[in-house]
């Protein structure tokens, strides 16, 4: 990375090659639409490039772009109301060598996608940001313009619904 200046084109290429799949996956979990997720990542990269002079050296470039991508995904949702989403496509990496493990991973991903689909938009977005993206409640409140009680309540309801929806996986695992 260039010393004391904005990230270079090479810095961006390095971040994109190592982290773009992660950005897309996060955006897909929020938007539940492959095209919207791809648009969000593209918007994030354009915004990051255009605002590269604002990048603070104390942060990591890939983390900074990730945050911008999450915000772009949220903006995609805001633009698309009333929010008819496509089913979440699997983004499980199939690097496992054992076919049974690959099948279990796909089953888990399908169950999670189905369970997330049954959450309200607010519950799903708050859950993804809190538990999958590791945002603080305050950050979620600020980004979604919601009060802390509403965000905590949405996360609580989402966790409760997901536990119920996914209980069958634990039951099946216990039977094996």
C-alpha positions in Angstrom: 0.0 0.0 0.0 1.3 3.5 -0.8 2.8 5.2 2.2 0.8 8.0 3.6 -1.5 8.3 0.6 -4.6 6.8 -0.8 -4.8 3.1 -1.7 -3.4 2.3 -5.1 -5.0 0.4 -7.9 -2.8 -2.5 -7.0 -4.1 -2.4 -3.4 -7.6 -2.5 -4.7 -6.8 -5.4 -7.0 -5.3 -7.3 -4.2 -8.3 -6.7 -1.9 -10.7 -7.6 -4.7 -8.9 -10.9 -5.5 -8.8 -12.0 -1.9 -12.1 -10.7 -0.5 -14.7 -10.1 -3.2 -16.4 -13.5 -2.6 -16.9 -12.6 1.1 -18.3 -9.2 0.2 -20.7 -10.8 -2.3 -21.8 -13.4 0.2 -22.5 -10.8 2.9 -24.5 -8.7 0.5 -26.4 -11.8 -0.7 -27.4 -12.6 2.8 -28.8 -9.1 3.3 -30.5 -8.6 -0.1 -31.4 -12.3 -0.8 -31.1 -11.4 -4.5 -28.0 -12.3 -6.5 -28.4 -9.3 -8.9 -28.8 -6.9 -6.0 -25.9 -8.4 -4.2 -23.7 -8.1 -7.3 -24.8 -4.5 -7.8 -24.1 -3.7 -4.1 -20.5 -5.0 -4.4 -20.0 -3.1 -7.7 -21.4 0.1 -6.1 -19.2 -0.4 -3.1 -16.1 -0.8 -5.2 -16.9 2.3 -7.2 -17.6 4.3 -4.1 -14.5 3.1 -2.4 -12.3 3.9 -5.4 -13.9 7.4 -5.8 -13.4 8.0 -2.0 -10.1 6.3 -1.6 -8.5 9.6 -0.4 -10.9 9.3 2.7 -9.4 5.9 3.6 -7.9 6.0 7.1 -4.6 4.2 7.3 -5.6 2.7 10.7 -8.1 0.5 9.0 -7.7 -2.4 6.6 -8.7 -1.7 3.0 -10.7 -5.0 2.7 -12.6 -4.2 5.9 -13.3 -0.7 4.8 -14.7 -1.9 1.4 -16.7 -4.6 3.3 -18.4 -2.0 5.3 -19.2 0.1 2.2 -20.6 -3.1 0.6 -22.9 -3.7 3.5 -24.2 -0.2 3.3 -24.7 -0.6 -0.5 -26.7 -3.8 0.1 -28.9 -1.9 2.6 -29.4 0.8 0.1 -30.4 -1.8 -2.5 -33.1 -3.0 -0.1 -34.3 0.5 0.6 -34.7 1.1 -3.2 -36.5 -2.2 -3.9 -39.4 -2.0 -1.5 -41.9 -3.8 -1.1 -39.1 -6.4 -1.0 -39.9 -9.5 -3.0 -36.7 -11.5 -2.8 -35.4 -14.5 -4.7 -34.4 -17.6 -2.7 -30.8 -17.4 -1.4 -28.4 -19.4 -3.5 -25.9 -21.6 -1.7 -22.5 -20.0 -1.0 -21.1 -22.9 0.9 -17.5 -23.6 -0.1 -17.2 -27.2 -1.3 -13.7 -27.7 -0.2 -14.6 -30.6 2.0 -13.3 -33.9 0.7 -15.9 -36.1 2.2 -19.2 -36.2 0.2 -21.3 -36.6 3.4 -19.8 -33.4 4.8 -20.5 -31.5 1.6 -24.1 -32.8 1.7 -24.5 -31.7 5.3 -23.1 -28.3 4.5 -25.6 -27.8 1.7 -28.4 -29.0 3.9 -27.3 -26.5 6.6 -27.1 -23.7 4.1 -30.6 -24.6 2.6 -32.1 -24.7 6.1 -30.5 -21.4 7.1 -31.7 -19.8 3.8 -35.2 -21.1 4.4 -35.2 -19.9 8.0 -33.9 -16.5 7.0 -36.6 -16.2 4.4 -39.2 -16.6 7.1 -37.9 -13.6 9.0 -39.2 -10.1 8.4 -36.9 -7.7 6.5 -35.9 -5.9 9.7 -35.3 -9.2 11.6 -33.2 -10.6 8.8 -31.1 -7.5 8.3 -30.5 -7.0 12.0 -29.6 -10.6 12.5 -27.2 -10.7 9.6 -25.5 -7.5 10.6 -25.3 -8.5 14.3 -24.4 -12.1 14.2 -22.9 -12.7 10.7 -21.2 -9.4 10.1 -20.4 -8.7 13.8 -21.7 -5.1 13.8 -22.5 -3.5 17.2 -26.1 -2.7 18.0 -25.3 1.1 17.9 -23.9 0.7 14.4 -27.0 -1.1 13.3 -29.2 1.6 14.9 -27.3 4.3 13.1 -27.4 2.6 9.8 -31.0 1.6 9.8 -32.3 4.7 11.7 -33.9 2.5 14.4 -33.7 2.9 18.1 -31.7 0.4 20.2 -34.8 -1.3 21.6 -36.2 -2.0 18.1 -32.9 -3.5 16.9 -32.4 -5.6 20.0 -36.0 -6.8 19.8 -35.6 -7.7 16.0 -32.4 -9.6 16.8 -34.0 -11.5 19.7 -37.1 -12.4 17.6 -34.8 -13.5 14.7 -32.7 -15.8 17.0 -35.8 -17.3 18.5 -37.4 -18.0 15.1 -34.2 -19.4 13.7 -33.8 -21.7 16.7 -37.3 -23.1 16.2 -36.8 -23.3 12.4 -33.5 -25.1 12.6 -34.3 -27.4 15.5 -34.9 -30.2 13.1 -31.2 -30.1 12.1 -30.1 -30.8 15.6 -32.7 -33.5 16.0 -31.4 -35.2 12.8 -27.8 -34.8 13.9 -28.7 -36.5 17.3 -30.3 -39.4 15.5 -27.1 -40.1 13.5 
